[in-house]
């Protein structure tokens, strides 16, 4: 797994398209939100800024990069060659997705640390970390499912757009309006419960038991995404 991950990390920094969509755009957008934190805090809250940063990196960084990577490796038959080795399917996927996941985690952590340094510290750091990890896991599952519908890296620019914009739209909706109205709908939409969890973790003032319940919808989306991936992702047959 680690040799695969190391090779994939090198490819990420060599691929200009992945470098821009996976690294530069998420950081640039997140930096804008952090710089204008007073304006966006008035629209929603500091917790909303934390949530939108989290989903910007998860959607445009991790999710898009993962789909592009899987589509590219399948198109150039790299997956087929890997499956002719002793590496397991789980190890192959872990190796391919580990670099993008690690980069996204570092990005989110660094940006949220800057936000905390120039504003106020989050009310519950551990709960915020849980929200970040659950969000990244959900986006990995969605990436695996989307990769099954993606024929090439170029096609990935089309297939990833609905999910990327969708989860950011949901995060914006929930982060700015809360869940007092239409709570069930907002929480079952992909990203809705994770957004509320991140907002509660940063702003505080919500009982821990009420926040932990919000993990259920997010975990449900992870299960759904993995089941879809099992049906949609096309492995090359092993030799």
Secondary structure by P-SEA (a helix, b strand, c coil): caaaaaaaaaaaaacaaaaaacccaaaaaaaaaaaaaaaaaaaccaaaaaaaaaaaaaacccaaaaaaaaaaaaaaaaaaaaaaccccaaaaaaaacaaaaaaaaaaaaaaaaaaaaaccccccaaaaaaaaaaaaaaaaaaaaaaaaacccaaaaaccaaaaaaaaaaaaaaaaacccccaaaaaaaccaaaaaaaaaaaaaccccaaaaaaaaaaaaaaaaaaaaaaaacccccccc
